[in-house]
Amino acid sequence: MATVDLLSKVKMNLILEHSQDDGLITGFISAAVSYAESYQHLEANYYQTHAIPPTTEQAIIMLSSHFYESRDGSTGGFFADNTNAAEQTWKTVNLLLRIDRNWKV
């Protein structure tokens, strides 16, 4: 999936209409995609040539949004300013990524 498609979806999730932070958000998307690939035991850049499953896409959108909303890394973001919200975000992202995980022994 193109980063542009993910960028528009992350911006919709953030309710963000301006383009001032597009570069910043694109970096967060890259980090979230990289995290997804690693968590799912996929090779680097796997999703550049393969379709992103809907559950993985949602995890990437959530994680990118979380990175944007809590840039200092200490909170759950603008709407949930506490560390429990941040922990819940990571738990939810990991649960979503687990669905499409390449399980290895």
N, C-alpha and C positions, 0 to 999 in steps of 0.2 A: 504494500500500500504506500502511496506517495505521502511524503511528510506533509505536503500541502493539505491533503485530506485530513490527516490527523490534526494539523494545526487548526483547521476550521472547527473540528469537533471539540478540541480542547478549549478553544475560545468560546464556543457555545456553552460548554460546561461551566466555564468561568463567568459567563454572562459578560463577556469582554468584547466591545465593538471597535476599539481603536487598534491601530497596527504598530504602535510605538514599541511594544514588547515582543513583537513577532520573533525577532532573533533570539531573545532570551527564552521564549517558550519553545522554539525549535530545538534549542540546546537541551531543555528539560525533556522534550519528547525523545531525543536521541538517547539520553541517559535512561529513560524509562524503557525504551525498546531494547537497549543493551541489557538492562536488568532482566527483562522478560526472557530474552534469549538465554541468558546465563541460568536463570532459575529453572527454565524448562529444558535444560541440557541440550541446547541447540548451538550450532556453530555461529560464530560472530557474523553479523549481517544476513542471517537466515531470512529475515522478513523483508529484505530488499528484493528477493527473488521468489518468495512464497507468500501466499495470501495469509493475512492475519485473521485467525478465528475470532468471532464476535466477543467471546469472553476475554480473550487476550487483549483485543482492542479496547474493551472497557477498562481493563486493568491499566493499560498504558494511559488512557485518558485520565483515569483517577489519579495515577501516580504523577503524571505531568502536572495536573492541576494542584496536587498536594505540594509538589516542589515549588510551584509559582506562589501559592498562598502562604507558604511557610518557608520563605527563603532563608531565614536564619536557622532553620532546622530544629527549633526548640518547641514549636507549637503545632496545633492541628490546623492552622490556617485562620483566615479572616473570620469565618463564621463560627469557628469552634476553637477558641484560644485556650487550649489545654493539651497537656501531653497525652492524656487518655484518648483524645480524638486522633492524635497522630498515630498512636499504637493501633487503634482500630482501623485506620486507613491502611496501614501495612498488612494487617491480618486479612482484610478484605481483598486487597490486591493479590496477596499470596494464594488465597483460596481460589480466586478467579484464574490465576496462572496455573495452579495445580491441575485444573481440568484438562488443559492441553499439554501437560508436561510429558516429556519423553522419559519415561521411567527406566532407570538403569540400575542394575545390581552390580 
